[in-house]
Amino acid sequence: MSDNPTATILVIAYKMEAMIGDAIRSALAQTIPCEIIVSDDCSPDGTLAAARKAVEGYNGPHRVTVRSTPRNLGLCAHLTELAGIATGDVLVFQAGDDVSYPQRVHRLLATFTAHPDAQVVGSLVDDIDVRGKPIKNATRGTPYEVDQAWLLRRGKLAAVLGASMAVRRTLLTDFPPMEGKVEDNMLTLRGALAGRCFCLQQSLLGYRRHDANLGDWVFDRSANDAATYERRNRRVLAMYREIAADQRKCIAARPDLPDAKRALGAQLADMYSLEADMREAVLDQPRHRWIAPLWRGLMHPGLRRKSAERAVKLVLPRSAFGQSAMAERAGGRLKDWNRRRLDARRIRLADQRGEGADYAQWVAQFDTIHDGNRASFVARANKLPPMPIAVVMPVYNPSPKWLAEAIDSVIAQVYPHWELCIADDVSTDPDVIATLDAYAQRDPRIRVVHRTVNGHISAASNTGLEIVTAPWITLLDHDDLLPEHALLCVAEAVARHPDAGVIYSDEDKCDEANRRREAFFKPDWNPDLARSYNMVSHFGAYRTSLLREIGGFRVGYEGAQDYDLMLRCVDRIAPTQVIHIPHVLYHWRIHEASTAAGNAVKPYALEAGRRAILEHLERNGLSGDVQSHPTGHYLVEYAPPAQLPRVTVVIADPGEAALRDACRDAVQRTGYPSLDLRTADAAPAALNAAVQDAAGELLVFIDGRCVPEDDTWLLRAVAWASRPNVGALGGKLFDSERHVIGNGVLINVDGVWSAMDGGARADGDGYAGRAKLPQNLSALMHGLVIVPRKVFIDAGGFDAAYATLTGAMLDLTLRIGKTGLRHTWLPSLRMLVAAPGNAFDANDADRRKLETTHTLSTVQDAAYNPNLGNKSKRYWYAHPPRV
């Protein structure tokens, strides 16, 4: 394959008339030119006609073919035929009912380019319903790399990469033709046999869930009866025999493959055969014939659990097979009892720590204004100078009931110095017009402008801005709610920070019955996180002169107009002028048409946000690409400098040659052209000495027990670390069980300090998605840290008085942070650590020295939130809040 592989998207359809159009449009939306072959497997309905209609008039960058097979071939034979037609080096599979996200092919090809031995590359997927609305995000997750040993150890018989996969065309052309009904297992095993298989840890595909899914048909559990049980098991065992036969044919066809690969491939084929034997024995053989295959299954590490469950059937009558309803009810009751028991224990322990998991309880106890405390809020408001605050509300056909509740929430403010500036965008509901006019007559602080042309939310918001007279502006949607003290808290923040330009608060959501839920407790201003999602959002307040300086909202960014507005504002002010109020001051209404219910309702918002970030980067002299995700967040990929800086990598020697050499090999595999690679003892003084004469403009300190998960990590790290005002850059370290052990740090959370997302799954989303998003943190721990050499030298290097590298690294990054430089935690810099989870702890002496130097026990970490409990890493609610 060439250094720049090309792609053919295979949109494969059978009886998908209603959904093929969405699938094709998503293929046409790919950000790099592709060959697209839409192939219908001789459907009896109108699938082919719908496909032709979807591409009618298309004249974009992709080369598109729509075809049909002369007769129904079945999936495996259909793919084999298409592999002979396609011209791309990589075949990107897309079922005719699924939706590819725009960056999918770009990301897949980038991985094939970075790993020339990659044979299969897949990704996480989002389950979506027939309307395209998310059901569950980032499902079917597997490790970043899947190899034969992992498949054997885990007993992965079901599809690993499934609908998300892309494969080298040679997996079909250089191996025997596939025979059978299900292709994804065969191709995964072929890829692991011939090279390497990867699963990108982000969703690149919407997998549509409906009654005709092939996987749901194969593993049909729609009925709990013996007949359904037998049909399902006969289908599955036939599929497993087909997969085993395919793997054996591939091994025989490729004697050039390494012996170790061929041996593991044979073991995988045997595993599938053994599972088929066990299923067949249970269906057809007398019980004494079950013993041999069951025993072999119990001895197989990957099949042990399945075999133990199957052994229970030895004491059940055949008529009971498939009769799972009773067992499920009993098991469900047991699980419910155990869950209640564990929940009660967790809540009891949390209460003892000063935390709670129940948001409704937290709201009732700590965040409700009532007759008993309202007077104190009014007294606070009376102490402030009468500075007017405007509430701008664009309106277009909301529920009149919710509109009235939104306006009432403004009228109910304990801070009386406000003006409500409403711009109606030509609503067609007469009840909406009547409601607005009635409120305008009721209170002179409410002003309503009826636009004569519908211009969408940006134009309507600008109309509201035009009638503002107050020095500060806040934004309220026409169906959301403000708590009574919202404007009071804004006025107090302005009084405390007279030079502020942007103010934002925490927020939550409320349902149609006004029940509060899904609190979002935000960190203080965090520029890198703000490039991943709009962390200002609700409740945002802006200095009026600043909004007028930037020209208000921009038409063309509807759906992300407030995100674009925020980014343009923060570009004009200093980071210290962005102020966070750690109180819930906004209740975002959840209903069917709101983005509070999921960004898939308004997909145009994602593209508008992506453009807003790209232009923000350009205004700040930065270049890169921005990928959007259906959940509403973004990932920035910065471009490395045109002239790559020289990099000095120092491996902290773990004392084991095999581990050190594996780390060294991984660093060398990056192919970075200006690399100075060194090894030093794992001690602060030794690392100082190692870089004393280093020529690198960037210093990389990596523990010798770390192995990067991909070969692009160093180039990506250079791109991030080469930006202005960077102190240090860290990544995500995880152990062999894929639990996070470092190296971003939260201060005064779960102890004096703790690893960001420590103990959680390496592939998890974390609180508010932060476990996967780049962000600024107060400190980093040892493991993988990149720091500009000048920053390191100016800080005086490591303090050699620390005994552990974690203590020294925490001290160094805390000292650097006090200079005003920002540290970035980049969770996509992923490192597997061949060490236990406590390997990067500091000893007691280092902990005492850190406390003496930095008084960490009194720190309220700007990357955390005082409404969240700090006695654990569960992101439960503080009882009471530390505000």
Disulfide bonds with the S-S distance in Angstrom:
none
